[in-house]
Amino acid sequence: MFGNAKQLLRRTPNKFGSQLLAYFSAETSLKSNLTQRECVRGSYLPACGQPTSTSHPHLVKFGDVLPGISLEEFKRRRSKLVESITTNLKNVLKQQIVVIPASPKIYMSDKIPYVFRQNTDFLYFSGCQEPDSILVLTCNGDKPLYTLFVRARDEHSELWDGPRTGVEMATEIFGTDHALPITEFERFLTSLIQEDKSSIVWYDHADVIQPILHKKMCQLIKLTDSQIFASPKILFHQIRLIKSACEIDLMRESCKIASDAIVKTIQFSKPGMSEHQLFATVDYECRMRGAEYLAYPPVVAGGRNANVIHYISNNQIIQSGDMVLMDAGCEYHGYSSDITRTWPIAGKFTPEQKVLYEVVLDVQKNLIKSLKEMPSLDNAFRHMCLLLGERLQEIGVIPKNIDKNELLTAAYAYCPHHVSHYLGMDVHDTGKISRSIRIQPGMIITIEPGVYITSKTPYAPPNFHGLGIRIEDDVLITENGPEVLTKNCPKELAEIETLAS
Ligand SMILES: [Mn+2]
């Protein structure tokens, strides 16, 4: 079947595709009673593995693959990948094969699955929400071809887990050149490599997504001359780093939902409530506004719990006189927001809380303003250490008689985390991109300075011990400067006190 795959791909792509599709549809219909006709749009409504404009018109517009993202956008993303694979190479004559796995289903215990979240790079280029799938790009100098491997339709499995898209509908919905059952992946790749042993195979072998596929890949790579994988992740992330117009729209909505949900939570909070109840409130308010779920386990830290940067136990009672630090965001149609607000549970800051809050707010606003100069995120971090150090000196927390290096070291002890990360589909988005490059229009980043004071923090006066404050906004970088996407979430001291009381 795949003996001469490369020749077939090169010379008669359409014939290759239709022959295979015909062959595999015949094969799969032996295993199930589902016919192709049942999958056709309109005749049998929920016949796909994910919402479509036919089955879920309230979520997906006609012409879109995922909510807010058109098939044309996916084609543009895939062309960018082809461009990036072929221009980054000295030897364009070699065949390039890019393999991107989907997430598998993961179980918490027998037959009980965790909430499924698709592998971000796979979703970005395919639009496909089905587990265990594989997207393969082949470029050999001629027309690049995308082949999507999906789970074959299966009546028994579909009875339990719901409909699958299957090879029958996959090319129409996702716009790839071909669709094949996952069971054919190994034969397909073997034949491609056997025909050109100098092929470059792009596959992220460091971060294993599908363990079984990974084993196969490690065997298959031995068939190539080089016997080593090329790592594609940095290329994926370079493309994902700059957001398109429709991605910016989705990010705006994600930020708006989380902003409104946090406002509601601040209003709802009162002394004696548990951190867990505030977690439940922000989760509910996000989902009721259309978010699928929270983008990460939120930090809901009352009092000195705010000194634990990644505090997610969220099981303490919040006492009157304490502040709450909430770091929460939602995922809306695949796009994440990430906000932090700190407020006094009883509606009124104490004098120490107030003076420290104003320091953090002032530093945060200054940092956002300075984004006009397009610094790198690392530069913004150095800038924060200096600003924070100076402000803490002004309020008498850090002594004035120390030199600049000592001041930066002291400031770092008060805020031991970075002040920014890239944001997008993932919360810590495009992790392969260095924070030492200058920001550019189309990037979305966070600005999140904080101050955390314990009895061990150098110089800290005892009346400040146990205070933890962070203020975090999500910022779109544009030609005309920074635009705060989370502006609906108040952060001025007076606004916070009004909301909280
Ligand atoms: Mn963040």
Boltz pocket constraint, residues with backbone or C-beta under 6 A from the ligand:
constraints:
  - pocket:
      binder: B
      contacts: [[A, 338], [A, 421], [A, 446], [A, 448], [A, 472]]
      max_distance: 6.0
